[in-house]
Every structure is written in structure tokens, then in C-alpha cells.
Amino acid sequence: MADTRRRLRSGTVVLGGMGLLAAALTSCSSAPDKRCVDRGSYSLSKGYKVVADKNCKTTKSSYNSAWYYGGKKKSGWVTGGSFTKPRKSSGGSGSSSGSVSGGSHGGVDRGGFGGHGKSGG
């Protein structure tokens, strides 16, 4: 009986430690890339010019600056992102509104009324 308890406790410690490690890795990787850019510098071929972060943190700036999320940075310019801050994901499937149709977000599509699923008998 004592061996069983000891084995269970050590297994709980290992599993608990793995859970903490997974949570730490997930929280670190979920932070979106954000860069301070000059909104007035847009070029179709280059995107937005990246400027110092202090320009987005203060109201006194010579740039029309804003945070730009995601995208790819190349030679001081960034393209392919958005000015909209991404919402934090809970890591689960579906959404808080109860929808089961995920669209391009990788959710589950079960058909239903107006769905695109096949009807069968």
C-alpha cells in the first residue's frame, strides 16, 4: 500500500511539472510580434517603415506611428500584418459564442441548418 502511494505521488509530481512546462511554453509563444511603424510611410512593394518603439509609447512623436502586429520584417520595413491586436487564444477549439463552425480558424464544422454538410439517412 505504501509503495502504491509513493508511486502515485511521484507520478503526480512528474505530470504536474510537465503541465507547468507546457503552460510556460504556450504563454511565451502566444505573444504576438508587434512593431512600431510609421503609418504615413506605406509603400506597396515594401509595406510600412519600422520606427523606434518609443514613437508608439509617447504622444509627442514626429511620426504618425502605431503598433503593427505580425507580418514579416525585411530591411527595416514590415508587410503582411495588421494594426488590429490579435485576441488571446484559450487554446481550445470553438469560440466563446458557442459556434461550432470554425471556418478558416480550424474549428469543427458539423453541418446543421444551413450548413455545408452532406445530408444522409
C-alpha atoms as a printed R data frame, in Angstrom:
    type eleno elety resid chain resno       x      y       z
1   ATOM     1    CA   MET     A     1   0.000  0.000   0.000
2   ATOM     2    CA   ALA     A     2   2.825  2.417   0.842
3   ATOM     3    CA   ASP     A     3   4.548  1.568  -2.457
4   ATOM     4    CA   THR     A     4   1.359  2.398  -4.345
5   ATOM     5    CA   ARG     A     5   1.038  5.810  -2.637
6   ATOM     6    CA   ARG     A     6   4.677  6.641  -3.270
7   ATOM     7    CA   ARG     A     7   4.330  5.681  -6.942
8   ATOM     8    CA   LEU     A     8   1.168  7.804  -7.314
9   ATOM     9    CA   ARG     A     9   2.783 10.825  -5.675
10  ATOM    10    CA   SER     A    10   5.860 10.682  -7.895
11  ATOM    11    CA   GLY     A    11   3.666 10.311 -10.988
12  ATOM    12    CA   THR     A    12   1.639 13.355  -9.906
13  ATOM    13    CA   VAL     A    13   4.819 15.404  -9.486
14  ATOM    14    CA   VAL     A    14   6.051 14.437 -12.955
15  ATOM    15    CA   LEU     A    15   2.686 15.152 -14.590
16  ATOM    16    CA   GLY     A    16   2.294 18.410 -12.682
17  ATOM    17    CA   GLY     A    17   5.767 19.509 -13.737
18  ATOM    18    CA   MET     A    18   5.009 18.680 -17.371
19  ATOM    19    CA   GLY     A    19   1.802 20.746 -17.161
20  ATOM    20    CA   LEU     A    20   3.703 23.743 -15.812
21  ATOM    21    CA   LEU     A    21   6.316 23.405 -18.542
22  ATOM    22    CA   ALA     A    22   3.632 23.223 -21.246
23  ATOM    23    CA   ALA     A    23   1.838 26.277 -19.835
24  ATOM    24    CA   ALA     A    24   5.075 28.260 -19.704
25  ATOM    25    CA   LEU     A    25   5.988 27.387 -23.295
26  ATOM    26    CA   THR     A    26   2.488 28.185 -24.535
27  ATOM    27    CA   SER     A    27   2.370 31.571 -22.831
28  ATOM    28    CA   CYS     A    28   5.760 32.565 -24.213
29  ATOM    29    CA   SER     A    29   4.944 31.630 -27.782
30  ATOM    30    CA   SER     A    30   1.485 33.236 -27.825
31  ATOM    31    CA   ALA     A    31   2.788 36.797 -27.622
32  ATOM    32    CA   PRO     A    32   2.212 38.446 -30.996
33  ATOM    33    CA   ASP     A    33   5.064 40.135 -32.857
34  ATOM    34    CA   LYS     A    34   4.472 43.844 -32.629
35  ATOM    35    CA   ARG     A    35   6.481 46.623 -34.177
36  ATOM    36    CA   CYS     A    36   6.122 50.356 -34.116
37  ATOM    37    CA   VAL     A    37   5.614 51.649 -37.661
38  ATOM    38    CA   ASP     A    38   5.072 54.967 -39.392
39  ATOM    39    CA   ARG     A    39   1.562 54.838 -40.882
40  ATOM    40    CA   GLY     A    40   2.425 57.520 -43.422
41  ATOM    41    CA   SER     A    41   5.327 55.563 -44.906
42  ATOM    42    CA   TYR     A    42   3.359 52.837 -46.671
43  ATOM    43    CA   SER     A    43   4.844 51.541 -49.912
44  ATOM    44    CA   LEU     A    44   3.123 48.874 -51.992
45  ATOM    45    CA   SER     A    45   6.388 46.994 -52.542
46  ATOM    46    CA   LYS     A    46   7.882 47.430 -49.046
47  ATOM    47    CA   GLY     A    47   4.993 47.826 -46.599
48  ATOM    48    CA   TYR     A    48   5.401 50.101 -43.544
49  ATOM    49    CA   LYS     A    49   8.661 51.598 -42.273
50  ATOM    50    CA   VAL     A    50   9.595 50.325 -38.799
51  ATOM    51    CA   VAL     A    51  10.471 53.106 -36.333
52  ATOM    52    CA   ALA     A    52  11.678 53.065 -32.708
53  ATOM    53    CA   ASP     A    53   9.218 51.706 -30.121
54  ATOM    54    CA   LYS     A    54   9.391 54.982 -28.177
55  ATOM    55    CA   ASN     A    55   7.395 56.603 -31.003
56  ATOM    56    CA   CYS     A    56   4.408 54.382 -30.181
57  ATOM    57    CA   LYS     A    57   4.756 54.856 -26.424
58  ATOM    58    CA   THR     A    58   4.560 58.655 -26.454
59  ATOM    59    CA   THR     A    59   2.132 61.163 -27.910
60  ATOM    60    CA   LYS     A    60   4.986 63.507 -28.842
61  ATOM    61    CA   SER     A    61   6.361 61.937 -31.990
62  ATOM    62    CA   SER     A    62   7.366 63.241 -35.385
63  ATOM    63    CA   TYR     A    63   5.812 60.110 -36.934
64  ATOM    64    CA   ASN     A    64   2.201 59.052 -37.396
65  ATOM    65    CA   SER     A    65   3.137 55.890 -35.517
66  ATOM    66    CA   ALA     A    66   1.122 52.876 -34.408
67  ATOM    67    CA   TRP     A    67   1.691 49.277 -33.329
68  ATOM    68    CA   TYR     A    68   1.695 46.791 -36.214
69  ATOM    69    CA   TYR     A    69   1.108 43.125 -35.335
70  ATOM    70    CA   GLY     A    70   2.527 40.118 -37.165
71  ATOM    71    CA   GLY     A    71   3.910 40.336 -40.662
72  ATOM    72    CA   LYS     A    72   7.420 39.857 -41.929
73  ATOM    73    CA   LYS     A    73  10.210 42.344 -41.343
74  ATOM    74    CA   LYS     A    74  12.788 42.931 -44.057
75  ATOM    75    CA   SER     A    75  15.414 45.699 -44.182
76  ATOM    76    CA   GLY     A    76  13.573 47.985 -41.757
77  ATOM    77    CA   TRP     A    77  10.170 47.516 -43.409
78  ATOM    78    CA   VAL     A    78   7.293 45.229 -42.446
79  ATOM    79    CA   THR     A    79   4.447 43.821 -44.525
80  ATOM    80    CA   GLY     A    80   1.690 41.236 -44.205
81  ATOM    81    CA   GLY     A    81   0.454 42.113 -40.722
82  ATOM    82    CA   SER     A    82  -2.319 44.175 -39.192
83  ATOM    83    CA   PHE     A    83  -2.914 47.192 -36.968
84  ATOM    84    CA   THR     A    84  -5.507 45.131 -35.078
85  ATOM    85    CA   LYS     A    85  -4.175 43.460 -31.952
86  ATOM    86    CA   PRO     A    86  -4.868 39.716 -32.049
87  ATOM    87    CA   ARG     A    87  -7.060 38.348 -29.267
88  ATOM    88    CA   LYS     A    88  -5.528 35.939 -26.820
89  ATOM    89    CA   SER     A    89  -6.485 32.354 -27.571
90  ATOM    90    CA   SER     A    90  -7.526 29.980 -24.810
91  ATOM    91    CA   GLY     A    91  -6.027 27.080 -26.751
92  ATOM    92    CA   GLY     A    92  -9.333 25.239 -27.044
93  ATOM    93    CA   SER     A    93 -11.471 24.647 -30.089
94  ATOM    94    CA   GLY     A    94 -14.574 26.629 -30.880
95  ATOM    95    CA   SER     A    95 -15.307 30.061 -29.507
96  ATOM    96    CA   SER     A    96 -16.963 31.664 -26.511
97  ATOM    97    CA   SER     A    97 -20.112 32.391 -28.528
98  ATOM    98    CA   GLY     A    98 -20.881 28.674 -28.766
99  ATOM    99    CA   SER     A    99 -20.378 28.376 -32.511
100 ATOM   100    CA   VAL     A   100 -19.141 25.030 -33.753
101 ATOM   101    CA   SER     A   101 -18.392 26.189 -37.267
102 ATOM   102    CA   GLY     A   102 -14.766 27.229 -37.401
103 ATOM   103    CA   GLY     A   103 -14.446 28.471 -40.977
104 ATOM   104    CA   SER     A   104 -10.810 29.280 -41.681
105 ATOM   105    CA   HIS     A   105  -9.929 29.111 -37.989
106 ATOM   106    CA   GLY     A   106  -9.624 25.337 -37.951
107 ATOM   107    CA   GLY     A   107 -12.750 24.611 -35.887
108 ATOM   108    CA   VAL     A   108 -15.202 21.769 -36.268
109 ATOM   109    CA   ASP     A   109 -17.933 22.019 -38.896
110 ATOM   110    CA   ARG     A   110 -20.800 19.677 -38.124
111 ATOM   111    CA   GLY     A   111 -23.260 20.899 -40.748
112 ATOM   112    CA   GLY     A   112 -26.727 21.565 -39.299
113 ATOM   113    CA   PHE     A   113 -29.296 24.046 -40.527
114 ATOM   114    CA   GLY     A   114 -27.801 25.996 -43.409
115 ATOM   115    CA   GLY     A   115 -24.547 24.071 -43.099
116 ATOM   116    CA   HIS     A   116 -22.481 22.741 -45.949
117 ATOM   117    CA   GLY     A   117 -22.519 19.169 -44.687
118 ATOM   118    CA   LYS     A   118 -23.893 16.247 -46.687
119 ATOM   119    CA   SER     A   119 -27.341 15.045 -45.802
120 ATOM   120    CA   GLY     A   120 -27.742 11.387 -45.285
121 ATOM   121    CA   GLY     A   121 -30.132  8.848 -43.918
